[in-house]
């Protein structure tokens, strides 16, 4: 039998659990000649803010031994331009699930950004970025303080006309606690983990490799920690979890699902192979056939102790 790869959460059905992570596929339309977006479970657009942002100065990327440092600083065209210019083109691509990533420096920023996006047709859900470590203020502060997280999620939930996914920071003492706070404030799902605060120094020049000095570490290096955090979060909440952190193979997807994830996001792998997500979907189908798994969704939380 052909395995059933479908998963669903927050009332949204995905043809498979592989979602392209925010920041790796721009606004989607830029990649339609490279990747068949309708073969993926879905994709998350580049983070959107109330007003356009120019991001951090270069250098903003640096490859590490088992991953990547990035401090893009959430450069984006702004929510209004996305709704007016990008979203109509995305609607022309059939059978895709579009998730809009939302960022702000204040609760009011989140409120106004969501109100602008509410006007757009074709967005399935919002992913609330409360965990970016690459800006001078905002973002990570919300994601590392329980009271601030509660307030910003409750605000976003009040104004949102779509399901709300909260993207959590790993730079916290207890990921389970933060996931629970997000759930109680109204989140329909949580996604984790965002990047770890890190840095690298050029020993010849004695200068930071990244202009912002610190940056977010992603890629295979963080995967075991991310899997552990997905497992811990799954013990604290009843809402679905989207796992991410160093995923590059079908086996990585299965590992996150066994730990408790309903779906996953693939980020850094797209930088070394823009078609990585499509390949992972194909590998997943083969894996299920080989292991006689008829319904992939049944693997969520199925780790045995």
Beta strands, then each sheet from edge to edge (+ up, - down):
strand 1: 7-9
strand 2: 12-14
strand 3: 18-20
strand 4: 42-44
strand 5: 61-64
strand 6: 67-70
strand 7: 98-102
strand 8: 125-129
strand 9: 163-167
strand 10: 189-192
strand 11: 196-198
strand 12: 201-202
strand 13: 207-208
strand 14: 215-218
strand 15: 240-244
strand 16: 263-266
sheet 1: 1+ 2-
sheet 2: 3+ 4+ 7+ 8+ 9+ 10+ 15+ 16+ 3+
sheet 3: 5+ 6- 14+ 11-
sheet 4: 12+ 13-
end
